[in-house]
Amino acid sequence: MADWDEIKRLAADFQKAQLTTSLQRLSERNCIEIVKLLIDKGLIDVIYTNDGKEYLTQDHLLQEVKDELYVRGGRVNLIELAKVLNVDFAKIEYIAKRLVDREPDLHLLLGQLIEASYIQRVASEINQKLVQYGEINIGQLTTAYDLPTDFILNQIVLGNLHKIIFAKQDPTNAHIFFTQSYIMRNKAKIRGALAAITKPTPISVILNLTDVPARILYMSLNELSSLGSVTVQSPAGQYIPHVYERMQADYVKDYFQQNGYITNDTVAKLGVSDVRSFVRTRLPEEKLIYMKNCIVSNRLIERVTYAMDVCISSNSYLDMSTILPPAFSNDNMEEILSHVLTPAVRKQTYVFGTVVLTVKFMDECVKGCQELVNEHAKRAVESGNYQKYMAEKMMQQQDVDHFAMDEGKVDKREERRKKAATGKGGGGAQGRETKTKSTKKHARGNKGNAMDSDDDVEMQSGAGGKKSGKEPHIELITVKEIAKVVEKTLEPEGLEMLDKDLANHYYPILSKQALAKAHELYELSLQKSNQNRRQTHASIQEKLNTLYNDIRLYEKGLKLFPSDVQGQLLKYLLKTFGTDVCNEICLYVAAECNLNTNFNAPLTAEQRTKIANDSGAEYRASLQTLCKSLTASETVEDFLEKTEKAMQACSMMLKKIDKKKDRNLILCHKHGLLEQLTNCTDPALVLHLAVLIIFTISTQTMLHASGRHVSSILSFLQTVLTADDSKVFTNYHDLVLKLLSTESVTTEEAKSNAEDITKQLSEQTPIVKSIAGNFKKAGVTAVE
């Protein structure tokens, strides 16, 4: 009542104040200043609102905070509370702390005020979820209620456990709670699933099928160990029922007893990791042989051994695939053979894949190759291939010998150096012994046993590899040819697939036989070749003498021309007759040195250079000089001098110059030209032959020139021909040039001109032939 009376009194005062005149009223600014003065003096304690229009006391603000907490269900955010009450956040936070200090049921957490009623309501909701799902995780509640994990666990769940929340805490994970009925229900699922499984099953599959949490599954597996076992307690592990292990043992035992073997893959497919120990424990009475990818019974090895003995005694063959199970691979068969093939058996047999052949059976198969060996050896000697092979082998041997000599010189220098360092005591027989051993080491390639000549060459080639180069090789018989002969014998037995293997095996043996036969035939051919070589030498010498005289006679003719024309004629003469001389000598030298000259005549400059460089030392210098003189000689005498030296190197002689024979040669040359002119119809060739005939008759010399030199020859003959004859030749020469120039033009006018020119030439050709045929020497002396 006292408060109410106070209110009434204040209301009367307020009404009285409002009824007074304006002179007695305070302005809003005066009121604010008065309140500020009272606050400064500490007479009143009030709080400003954010807009500054209202004042609140501490107690009033405290009451408003409690009212908002109640209205919001026992949980309120201080930031939202500051906005709603229009008060500074620091004041709200201060009031909240005062409330928490006064009332123990209140909690200030992460800027939020939480009342006990809210905690009880959340606990009730959690209990409902447990009833519905049977299990709950604190982490899920943290996300759902936006509260710290520790607060939910300690204040809400554990604080209300067995009061509001009826559940059990997981002993392995304190954040998980479940009901007893939930555990029993999941164990029943797990027991049924494990009882139904008959083969290894991944844990992840069991989890997916039963939809049971993994931790409950692992807990239940320990209790149900009588049904099976687990490899690893993780989703990657497997559950193996005991019934499956019994089935594995029975399967392996039955399979092995029926087949005499079992593969590792077969056992591994049953889910066994350690195959060998598993089979050994299941078959303790069997004598097992462990191979790379299977396990075999000793009975199977004994069966193969018996079949091998029968094969050897009958000089036949044994196909392993016919006596071993079809599932065996080639590698399996080779492993079994390694147990069967003793040293004694290996001497009498050869293995090709899965087939074992006796030595006598193989010899019978290749018996038909002997005729092939003799035929190919004979062909190699007749074609010259074997001779080339022998020549290359001898050249390589020479290189190896030179290398060995150089090594010997190095050893001698080393020995002298040691003697100089040690005095007189360093000499004697021991020094020479050391030198001899060193030489043997280089010659034999560190081999102590004696070898045949072919092996010595190979070893010396290896010791002097830097000098000898590639090892000479000749193939007289091929693997394909041997296989073709062997196939005829193997085909009736159904073993034609081994023809190449057998051919590869006998190829080295038959190749040596062919080389030996070829060498025998080569020795016989050497005796015959010595006689043929003498005849070849004489014929080439005669041919070179003829070419030498022709060049010498042609030189006299070209010397009658000016120096510029002489150079052109000399170049043409060397290009034709000079090249023939050089080719003949090169081919002779190549044959003498057994060089590989599979060249088509005539030889090119590169081929001649190669022959000269590869020839023997007695031919090389003179032949190289001769080849260079074809392009480098400035006079015929220079070329003839090089030719004479090259012939001397080949043991060929030049005949003496006989002037009487020279005149006969010139006369024969003239008649030959006249005969060609009589039978010739080509205007260009008629002109060419005619001027050469007139030149030969007028100068009593021979001239070797091409068609491009006709104009130069005509200029020279102006002093010999009459004015009319000169005019005829000049006109005929011009017509020939015009005809040649119109041949490349295809227009109608050009064709018409060509026909006119041809007609004129055909009319003048008999006249030109008549002038050349009837020309007589008049007042010109022959040049000696």
C-alpha positions in Angstrom: 0.0 0.0 0.0 2.9 2.3 0.7 4.2 1.9 -2.8 0.8 2.5 -4.2 0.4 5.7 -2.2 3.8 6.8 -3.5 2.7 6.2 -7.0 -0.5 8.2 -6.5 1.5 11.1 -5.0 3.9 11.1 -7.9 1.0 11.0 -10.4 -0.6 14.1 -8.6 2.7 15.9 -8.8 3.1 15.1 -12.4 -0.4 16.3 -13.2 0.3 19.5 -11.2 3.4 20.1 -13.2 1.6 19.6 -16.4 -1.0 22.2 -15.4 1.5 24.8 -14.5 2.4 27.6 -16.9 5.3 27.4 -19.3 7.5 29.6 -17.2 7.6 26.9 -14.5 8.4 24.0 -16.9 11.8 22.5 -17.6 13.0 21.9 -21.1 14.2 18.5 -22.3 17.8 19.8 -22.4 17.5 21.1 -18.8 16.2 17.7 -17.8 19.1 15.9 -19.4 21.6 18.3 -17.7 19.9 17.8 -14.3 20.1 14.0 -14.7 23.7 14.1 -15.7 24.5 16.3 -12.7 22.8 13.8 -10.4 24.7 10.9 -12.0 28.0 12.7 -11.7 27.4 13.4 -8.0 26.5 9.8 -7.5 23.0 10.6 -6.3 21.3 8.2 -8.8 22.5 5.0 -10.8 20.9 4.7 -14.2 21.7 3.2 -17.6 21.3 5.0 -20.9 19.5 3.3 -23.8 21.4 3.1 -27.1 19.3 6.0 -28.5 19.8 8.1 -25.3 16.1 8.9 -24.9 15.5 6.6 -22.0 17.1 5.7 -18.6 17.0 2.4 -16.9 18.0 1.4 -13.5 20.1 -1.7 -12.9 17.3 -3.6 -11.2 14.9 -2.8 -14.0 17.3 -4.1 -16.6 17.9 -7.2 -14.6 14.2 -7.9 -14.5 13.8 -7.3 -18.2 16.7 -9.8 -19.0 14.9 -12.5 -16.8 11.6 -11.8 -18.6 13.3 -12.3 -22.0 14.9 -15.5 -20.9 11.6 -16.8 -19.8 9.8 -15.7 -23.0 12.5 -17.4 -25.2 12.3 -20.8 -23.4 15.3 -20.7 -21.1 18.0 -19.9 -23.8 18.8 -16.4 -25.1 21.7 -14.9 -27.0 23.2 -11.8 -25.3 23.7 -10.1 -28.7 20.1 -10.5 -29.6 19.1 -9.4 -26.1 21.1 -6.2 -26.5 19.3 -5.4 -29.7 15.8 -6.1 -28.2 16.4 -4.1 -25.0 18.2 -1.3 -26.9 21.0 -1.4 -24.3 24.7 -1.5 -24.8 26.1 -5.1 -25.0 28.6 -4.5 -22.2 25.7 -3.6 -19.8 23.8 -6.8 -20.9 26.9 -8.9 -20.4 27.4 -7.4 -16.9 23.8 -8.1 -15.9 24.1 -11.7 -17.3 27.1 -12.3 -15.1 25.3 -11.0 -12.1 22.4 -13.3 -12.8 24.7 -16.3 -13.2 26.4 -15.4 -9.8 23.0 -15.2 -8.1 21.3 -18.2 -9.6 23.2 -21.5 -9.9 20.7 -22.9 -12.4 21.7 -20.4 -15.0 24.7 -20.9 -17.3 26.6 -18.3 -19.4 28.0 -20.3 -22.3 29.4 -18.9 -25.6 27.6 -15.6 -25.2 24.3 -17.3 -24.3 22.2 -17.5 -21.1 20.9 -21.0 -20.6 18.4 -21.9 -17.8 17.8 -25.3 -16.2 14.4 -25.7 -17.8 16.0 -25.6 -21.2 18.5 -28.3 -20.2 15.7 -30.6 -19.0 13.8 -30.1 -22.2 16.8 -31.0 -24.3 17.4 -34.1 -22.2 13.8 -35.1 -22.8 14.3 -34.7 -26.6 17.5 -36.8 -26.5 15.7 -39.5 -24.6 13.0 -39.5 -27.3 15.7 -39.9 -30.0 17.2 -42.8 -28.1 13.9 -44.5 -28.0 13.4 -44.0 -31.7 16.9 -44.9 -33.0 18.4 -46.9 -30.1 21.7 -45.1 -30.3 22.9 -41.5 -30.3 26.2 -39.7 -30.8 27.3 -36.6 -28.9 28.8 -35.3 -32.0 25.4 -35.3 -33.7 23.8 -33.5 -30.8 26.6 -30.9 -30.9 25.6 -30.1 -34.5 21.9 -30.2 -33.8 21.8 -28.0 -30.7 24.8 -25.8 -31.5 26.3 -26.4 -28.0 29.8 -27.5 -27.0 30.5 -31.2 -26.8 31.6 -31.1 -23.1 28.5 -29.2 -22.1 26.1 -31.6 -23.7 28.0 -34.6 -22.4 28.4 -33.5 -18.8 25.5 -31.1 -18.1 22.8 -32.5 -20.3 23.4 -36.2 -20.9 25.4 -37.4 -17.9 23.6 -34.9 -15.6 20.2 -36.4 -16.5 21.3 -40.1 -17.1 18.9 -42.6 -15.5 16.6 -39.6 -14.6 15.3 -38.2 -17.9 17.7 -40.1 -20.3 17.6 -43.9 -19.9 20.6 -45.4 -21.8 24.1 -46.9 -21.5 27.3 -45.3 -22.3 29.6 -47.2 -24.8 32.7 -48.3 -22.8 34.9 -48.0 -25.9 33.6 -44.5 -27.0 32.3 -42.2 -24.2 30.5 -40.0 -26.8 28.1 -42.8 -27.8 25.0 -43.9 -25.8 22.6 -46.7 -26.7 19.7 -48.6 -25.2 19.9 -52.3 -24.2 17.1 -53.3 -26.6 19.1 -51.8 -29.5 22.2 -53.9 -28.6 20.2 -57.1 -28.3 18.4 -56.5 -31.7 21.8 -55.9 -33.5 23.4 -59.0 -32.0 20.5 -61.1 -33.2 21.0 -59.8 -36.7 24.8 -60.5 -36.6 24.2 -64.1 -35.2 21.9 -64.9 -38.1 24.2 -63.5 -40.8 27.3 -65.3 -39.5 25.4 -68.6 -39.2 24.3 -68.3 -42.9 27.8 -67.4 -44.3 29.7 -70.4 -45.9 32.6 -68.7 -47.6 35.1 -65.9 -46.7 33.2 -62.7 -46.8 34.5 -59.1 -46.4 33.5 -57.4 -43.2 32.3 -54.4 -45.3 29.8 -56.7 -47.0 28.5 -58.0 -43.7 28.1 -54.4 -42.5 26.2 -53.4 -45.6 23.8 -56.4 -45.4 23.0 -56.3 -41.7 23.1 -52.5 -41.4 24.8 -52.9 -38.0 27.4 -50.5 -36.6 31.0 -51.8 -37.0 31.8 -51.5 -33.3 28.8 -53.7 -32.3 29.8 -56.2 -35.0 33.3 -56.5 -33.7 32.1 -56.8 -30.2 29.7 -59.6 -31.3 32.3 -61.5 -33.3 34.4 -62.0 -30.2 31.3 -63.6 -28.5 30.5 -65.7 -31.6 34.0 -67.1 -32.2 32.7 -70.7 -32.4 31.2 -69.9 -35.9 34.3 -68.4 -37.5 37.3 -66.1 -37.3 38.2 -62.6 -38.5 41.5 -61.8 -40.3 41.5 -58.1 -39.3 39.0 -56.1 -37.3 38.4 -53.5 -40.0 36.2 -53.1 -43.0 39.1 -54.4 -45.1 39.2 -57.7 -43.2 37.4 -60.9 -43.9 35.2 -63.2 -41.9 36.1 -66.9 -42.5 33.6 -69.4 -41.3 34.9 -72.7 -39.8 32.8 -74.7 -42.3 34.7 -73.1 -45.2 38.1 -74.2 -43.7 36.9 -77.8 -43.5 35.7 -77.5 -47.1 39.1 -76.2 -48.2 40.9 -79.1 -46.7 38.6 -81.7 -48.2 38.8 -80.1 -51.7 42.6 -79.9 -51.7 43.0 -83.5 -50.5 40.5 -84.9 -53.1 42.0 -82.8 -56.0 45.6 -83.9 -55.2 44.7 -87.6 -54.9 42.9 -87.6 -58.2 45.4 -85.6 -60.3 48.7 -86.1 -58.6 49.3 -82.3 -58.5 47.6 -79.1 -57.5 48.5 -75.5 -58.7 49.1 -72.6 -56.4 46.4 -70.6 -58.2 43.8 -73.4 -57.4 44.6 -73.2 -53.7 44.9 -69.4 -53.7 41.4 -69.2 -55.1 40.1 -70.9 -52.0 41.4 -67.9 -50.0 44.6 -69.5 -48.8 47.6 -67.1 -48.5 50.4 -69.5 -47.6 49.8 -72.3 -50.1 52.8 -74.5 -49.4 52.3 -74.7 -45.6 48.5 -75.3 -46.1 49.0 -78.2 -48.5 51.8 -79.7 -46.4 49.6 -79.7 -43.2 46.6 -81.2 -45.2 48.7 -83.9 -46.9 51.3 -85.1 -44.3 51.7 -88.6 -45.8 52.4 -87.5 -49.4 55.9 -86.9 -50.8 55.6 -83.5 -52.3 57.8 -81.7 -54.9 57.4 -77.9 -54.8 57.6 -76.1 -58.1 57.3 -72.5 -59.2 53.5 -72.4 -59.5 52.3 -75.9 -58.5 52.9 -78.8 -56.1 53.5 -82.2 -57.7 53.3 -85.7 -56.3 56.4 -87.9 -56.6 54.2 -90.5 -58.5 54.0 -88.1 -61.4 57.8 -87.7 -61.6 58.2 -91.5 -61.6 55.8 -91.8 -64.5 57.8 -89.3 -66.6 61.1 -91.0 -65.7 59.7 -94.3 -67.0 58.5 -92.8 -70.3 62.0 -91.1 -70.7 63.8 -94.5 -70.4 61.5 -96.0 -73.0 62.2 -93.1 -75.4 66.0 -93.5 -75.1 65.9 -97.2 -75.6 63.8 -96.9 -78.8 65.8 -94.0 -80.2 62.6 -92.0 -80.6 61.1 -88.9 -79.0 58.9 -88.0 -76.1 56.2 -85.3 -76.1 55.7 -84.3 -72.5 52.2 -82.9 -73.2 50.9 -86.4 -73.9 51.8 -87.8 -70.5 51.3 -84.8 -68.3 47.9 -83.1 -67.4 46.6 -80.6 -69.9 46.6 -77.9 -67.3 50.4 -77.9 -67.1 52.2 -75.0 -68.8 55.5 -75.1 -70.7 57.2 -73.8 -67.6 55.7 -76.6 -65.4 56.9 -79.2 -67.9 60.4 -77.7 -67.9 60.6 -77.9 -64.1 59.5 -81.5 -64.2 62.2 -82.2 -66.8 64.8 -80.7 -64.6 64.0 -83.5 -62.0 64.1 -86.2 -64.7 67.1 -85.2 -66.9 70.1 -86.7 -65.1 73.6 -86.0 -66.6 73.5 -89.4 -68.3 70.1 -88.7 -69.9 71.2 -85.2 -71.0 74.0 -86.7 -73.1 71.6 -88.7 -75.1 68.7 -86.2 -75.6 67.9 -82.6 -76.5 64.9 -80.7 -75.2 62.9 -78.4 -77.5 60.1 -76.8 -75.6 58.0 -79.8 -74.3 59.4 -82.4 -76.7 62.5 -84.5 -75.9 64.4 -85.8 -78.9 67.1 -88.5 -78.8 70.4 -87.7 -80.5 70.1 -90.6 -82.9 66.6 -89.5 -83.9 67.9 -86.0 -84.6 70.8 -87.3 -86.7 68.3 -89.3 -88.8 66.2 -86.2 -89.4 69.2 -84.1 -90.8 70.7 -86.9 -92.8 69.3 -85.4 -96.0 71.1 -82.1 -95.4 74.5 -83.5 -96.5 73.7 -83.2 -100.1 72.6 -79.6 -99.5 75.9 -78.9 -97.8 77.9 -80.2 -100.8 75.8 -78.3 -103.3 76.1 -74.9 -101.5 79.8 -75.3 -101.0 80.3 -75.9 -104.7 78.1 -72.9 -105.6 80.0 -70.6 -103.2 83.4 -71.5 -104.8 82.0 -71.2 -108.3 80.5 -67.8 -107.7 83.6 -66.5 -106.0 81.9 -65.7 -102.6 84.2 -68.1 -100.8 87.3 -66.5 -102.3 86.2 -63.1 -101.2 85.6 -64.5 -97.7 89.1 -65.9 -97.6 90.6 -62.7 -98.8 88.9 -60.7 -96.1 89.9 -63.2 -93.5 93.6 -63.0 -94.6 93.5 -59.1 -94.5 92.1 -59.2 -91.0 94.7 -61.6 -89.9 97.4 -59.3 -91.3 95.9 -56.4 -89.3 95.9 -58.5 -86.1 99.6 -59.5 -86.7 100.6 -55.9 -87.1 98.8 -55.1 -83.8 100.5 -57.9 -82.0 103.9 -56.7 -83.4 103.1 -53.2 -82.0 102.2 -54.7 -78.6 105.5 -56.7 -78.7 107.5 -53.5 -79.3 105.8 -51.9 -76.3 106.7 -54.9 -74.2 110.4 -54.6 -75.4 110.5 -50.9 -74.5 109.0 -51.7 -71.1 111.6 -54.5 -70.6 114.5 -52.1 -71.5 113.1 -49.5 -69.1 113.0 -52.1 -66.2 116.6 -53.2 -67.0 117.8 -49.6 -66.9 116.1 -49.2 -63.5 117.3 -52.5 -61.9 120.8 -52.7 -63.4 122.4 -55.9 -64.8 120.4 -58.1 -62.4 117.2 -57.4 -64.3 118.3 -59.3 -67.5 118.5 -63.0 -68.2 116.1 -65.7 -69.2 113.4 -64.5 -66.8 113.1 -61.3 -68.7 112.7 -63.1 -72.0 110.1 -65.5 -70.4 108.1 -62.5 -69.2 108.1 -61.1 -72.8 107.0 -64.4 -74.3 104.1 -64.8 -71.8 102.9 -61.3 -72.5 102.9 -62.0 -76.3 101.0 -65.2 -75.7 98.5 -63.4 -73.6 97.7 -61.0 -76.4 97.6 -63.7 -79.1 95.5 -66.2 -77.2 93.1 -63.9 -75.4 93.9 -65.4 -71.9 93.1 -68.9 -73.1 95.5 -71.6 -72.0 94.3 -74.5 -74.2 95.4 -75.0 -77.8 92.8 -74.2 -80.5 92.4 -74.7 -84.2 93.2 -72.0 -86.8 89.7 -70.6 -87.0 89.5 -70.1 -83.2 93.0 -68.5 -83.2 91.8 -66.0 -85.8 88.7 -65.2 -83.7 90.7 -64.8 -80.5 93.3 -62.6 -82.2 90.5 -60.5 -83.7 89.1 -60.1 -80.2 92.6 -59.1 -78.8 93.1 -56.6 -81.6 89.6 -55.5 -81.9 90.5 -51.9 -82.5 92.6 -52.9 -85.6 90.7 -55.8 -87.1 87.1 -54.4 -87.3 84.2 -56.7 -88.0 84.7 -60.4 -88.2 84.5 -61.8 -91.8 81.5 -64.0 -92.3 80.0 -66.1 -95.1 76.8 -68.1 -94.9 76.9 -71.1 -97.1 73.7 -72.7 -95.8 70.7 -71.1 -94.1 68.5 -72.1 -91.3 65.5 -72.0 -93.6 67.0 -74.5 -96.0 67.9 -76.9 -93.2 64.3 -76.5 -91.8 62.8 -77.4 -95.2 64.8 -80.7 -95.3 64.1 -81.6 -91.7 60.4 -80.9 -92.0 60.0 -83.8 -94.4 61.2 -86.2 -91.7 59.3 -84.6 -88.8 55.9 -84.2 -90.6 54.9 -87.9 -90.5 55.5 -87.8 -86.7 53.4 -84.7 -86.2 56.5 -82.7 -85.1 56.8 -80.2 -88.0 56.6 -77.4 -85.5 60.2 -78.3 -84.4 61.7 -77.8 -87.8 63.2 -74.4 -87.0 64.4 -75.4 -83.6 66.2 -78.5 -85.0 67.6 -76.4 -87.9 69.0 -73.8 -85.5 70.6 -76.6 -83.5 72.3 -78.1 -86.5 73.1 -74.9 -88.3 76.6 -74.4 -86.7 77.5 -78.0 -87.4 76.4 -78.0 -91.0 77.9 -74.5 -91.6 81.3 -75.9 -90.5 80.9 -78.9 -92.8 80.0 -76.6 -95.7 83.0 -74.4 -95.0 85.3 -77.4 -94.9 83.8 -78.7 -98.2 84.1 -75.3 -99.8 87.8 -75.0 -98.7 88.5 -78.4 -100.3 86.9 -77.3 -103.5 88.7 -73.9 -103.3 92.1 -75.7 -103.1 91.2 -77.6 -106.2 90.1 -74.5 -108.0 93.3 -72.7 -107.2 95.3 -75.0 -109.5 92.9 -74.3 -112.4 92.8 -70.6 -111.8 96.6 -70.2 -112.1 96.4 -71.3 -115.7 93.4 -69.1 -116.5 95.1 -66.1 -114.9 98.0 -66.3 -117.4 95.6 -66.3 -120.3 93.7 -63.3 -118.9 96.9 -61.4 -118.3 97.9 -61.8 -122.0 94.5 -60.7 -123.4 94.3 -57.6 -121.2 97.9 -56.7 -122.1 97.0 -56.9 -125.8 93.9 -54.8 -125.3 95.8 -52.1 -123.4 98.5 -51.9 -126.1 95.8 -51.3 -128.7 94.2 -48.5 -126.6 97.6 -47.0 -125.9 98.5 -46.8 -129.6 95.1 -45.4 -130.5 95.5 -42.6 -128.0 99.0 -41.9 -129.2 97.8 -41.6 -132.9 94.8 -39.4 -131.9 97.2 -37.1 -130.1 98.9 -36.2 -133.5 95.6 -35.1 -135.0 94.5 -32.9 -132.1 97.9 -31.1 -132.0 97.1 -29.5 -135.4 94.3 -27.3 -133.8 94.7 -24.1 -131.8 95.4 -24.4 -128.1 91.8 -23.7 -127.0 90.4 -26.4 -129.3 93.2 -28.8 -128.3 92.1 -28.6 -124.6 88.5 -29.6 -125.6 89.7 -32.5 -127.8 92.1 -33.7 -125.1 89.4 -33.7 -122.5 87.1 -35.7 -124.8 89.9 -38.2 -125.7 90.7 -38.9 -122.0 87.0 -39.2 -121.2 86.5 -41.9 -123.7 89.7 -43.9 -124.5 91.4 -42.8 -121.3 88.5 -44.1 -119.2 88.6 -47.4 -121.1 92.3 -47.8 -120.2 91.7 -47.0 -116.6 88.7 -49.3 -116.3 90.6 -52.3 -117.7 93.6 -51.8 -115.3 91.3 -51.3 -112.3 89.3 -54.5 -113.1 92.5 -56.5 -113.5 93.9 -55.2 -110.2 90.6 -56.0 -108.4 90.7 -59.5 -109.7 94.3 -59.9 -108.7 93.6 -58.6 -105.1 90.3 -60.6 -104.8 88.4 -57.4 -104.1 84.6 -57.3 -103.9 83.8 -55.6 -107.3 80.2 -56.3 -108.0 80.2 -53.2 -110.3 78.3 -52.9 -113.6 80.6 -51.8 -116.4 81.7 -49.1 -117.1 83.1 -48.2 -113.7 82.4 -44.8 -112.2 85.0 -42.5 -110.8 84.1 -43.5 -107.2 84.3 -47.2 -108.0 87.8 -46.7 -109.6 88.9 -44.7 -106.6 87.7 -47.4 -104.2 89.5 -50.2 -106.1 92.7 -48.1 -106.1 92.5 -47.5 -102.4 91.7 -51.1 -101.5 94.2 -52.7 -103.8 97.6 -54.1 -102.7 100.6 -52.0 -101.9 102.3 -52.9 -105.2 99.4 -51.5 -107.3 98.0 -48.7 -105.1 100.3 -45.7 -105.8 100.4 -46.1 -109.6 96.7 -46.9 -109.8 95.7 -43.9 -107.7 97.9 -41.6 -109.9 96.4 -43.0 -113.1 92.8 -42.4 -111.8 93.6 -38.8 -110.9 95.3 -38.2 -114.3 92.0 -38.7 -116.1 90.9 -35.2 -115.0 94.3 -33.7 -114.0 96.4 -34.4 -117.1 97.1 -31.4 -119.4 98.8 -33.4 -122.2 98.4 -36.8 -123.7 102.0 -37.6 -122.9 101.4 -37.1 -119.2 98.5 -39.6 -119.3 100.4 -42.1 -121.4 103.3 -41.9 -118.9 100.9 -42.7 -116.0 99.4 -45.6 -118.0 102.9 -47.1 -118.7 103.7 -47.0 -115.0 100.4 -48.7 -114.1 101.0 -51.4 -116.7 104.5 -52.0 -115.3 103.0 -52.4 -111.8 100.7 -55.1 -113.3 103.7 -56.8 -115.0 102.5 -55.8 -118.5 104.8 -54.6 -121.3 104.2 -52.0 -124.0 105.1 -52.9 -127.6 107.6 -50.8 -129.5 106.3 -48.1 -131.8 106.2 -49.3 -135.5 105.5 -46.5 -138.0 104.6 -48.9 -140.7 101.9 -50.3 -138.5 100.8 -46.8 -137.6 100.2 -46.0 -141.3 98.2 -49.2 -141.7 96.1 -48.3 -138.6 95.4 -44.8 -140.1 94.3 -46.4 -143.4 92.1 -48.9 -141.6 90.5 -46.1 -139.6 89.8 -44.1 -142.8 88.1 -47.2 -144.4 86.1 -47.7 -141.3 84.8 -44.1 -141.4 84.0 -44.4 -145.1 82.0 -47.6 -144.5 80.0 -45.9 -141.8 79.3 -42.9 -144.0 78.0 -45.1 -146.8 75.4 -46.7 -144.5 74.5 -43.5 -142.5 71.3 -41.6 -143.1 71.3 -39.2 -140.2 72.3 -35.7 -141.4 74.2 -34.8 -138.2 76.2 -38.0 -138.3 76.8 -37.7 -142.0 78.4 -34.3 -141.5 80.4 -35.6 -138.5 81.8 -38.6 -140.5 82.5 -36.5 -143.6 84.6 -34.0 -141.8 86.6 -36.7 -140.0 87.3 -38.5 -143.3 88.5 -35.3 -145.0 90.6 -34.5 -141.9 92.2 -38.0 -141.9 93.0 -37.9 -145.7 94.3 -34.3 -145.7 96.5 -34.6 -142.6 97.3 -38.4 -142.7 96.4 -38.4 -138.9 93.5 -39.7 -136.9 91.2 -37.5 -134.9 88.8 -38.4 -132.1 86.1 -35.7 -131.7 82.4 -35.4 -130.8 79.6 -33.7 -132.7 80.2 -30.4 -130.9 83.7 -30.1 -132.4 82.4 -30.3 -136.0 82.4 -26.5 -136.5 86.1 -26.3 -135.3 87.1 -29.1 -137.7 85.3 -27.3 -140.6 87.2 -24.1 -139.8 90.5 -26.1 -139.9 89.5 -27.6 -143.3 88.8 -24.3 -145.0 92.4 -24.3 -146.4 92.0 -27.8 -147.7 88.5 -27.7 -149.3 87.7 -25.9 -152.6 85.4 -22.9 -152.4 82.5 -24.8 -153.7 83.0 -27.8 -151.4 83.5 -25.4 -148.5 80.2 -23.6 -149.3 78.4 -27.0 -149.5 79.7 -28.0 -146.1 79.0 -24.6 -144.5 75.4 -24.7 -145.9 74.9 -28.3 -144.8 76.2 -27.5 -141.3 73.8 -24.5 -141.0 70.9 -26.7 -142.0 71.8 -29.4 -139.5 71.9 -26.8 -136.7 68.5 -25.4 -137.8 67.0 -28.9 -137.8 68.3 -29.6 -134.3 66.9 -26.3 -133.0 63.4 -27.0 -134.4 63.2 -30.4 -132.8 62.3 -28.9 -129.4 59.5 -26.7 -130.8 56.0 -28.2 -131.4 54.2 -25.4 -133.3 52.8 -25.9 -136.7 55.2 -23.4 -138.2 58.2 -25.1 -136.7 57.0 -28.5 -138.0 56.7 -27.0 -141.5 60.2 -25.5 -141.3 61.6 -28.8 -140.1 60.1 -30.6 -143.1 61.6 -28.0 -145.5 65.0 -28.3 -143.8 64.8 -32.1 -143.9 64.0 -32.0 -147.6 67.0 -29.8 -148.3 69.3 -32.0 -146.2 68.2 -35.1 -148.0 69.0 -33.4 -151.3 72.5 -32.3 -150.2 73.4 -35.5 -148.3 74.6 -37.4 -151.4 76.7 -34.4 -152.4 78.4 -34.3 -149.0 79.0 -38.1 -149.1 80.4 -37.7 -152.6 82.8 -35.0 -151.6 84.1 -37.0 -148.6 84.4 -40.2 -150.6 86.2 -38.7 -153.5 88.5 -36.3 -151.5 92.2 -36.6 -152.4 95.1 -35.3 -150.5 96.5 -32.2 -152.2 99.6 -30.4 -150.9 99.3 -31.2 -147.2 102.1 -33.1 -145.6 101.5 -35.6 -142.8 102.5 -34.6 -139.3 104.9 -37.1 -137.8 
